[in-house]
Amino acid sequence: MMLVEPEVVMKVAVDIARDSTGRRRHPVRPHRNRTNVDVTQVPLFGDNGASV
């Protein structure tokens, strides 16, 4: 079961800094839309597929 239907592939920037409780210190920031990648080419979260 899929909770959302993906429509856009986007590259994001993630800072790996964490606070003392283990939460990420900075939000994920959008970088750019990947118009050259179809949503069917992106592996599902947790799959061991190659990154785009």
Buried (B, 14 or more C-beta within 10 A) or exposed (E): EEEEEEEEBEEEEEEEEEEEEEEEEEEEEEEEEBEEBEEEEBEEEEEEEEEE
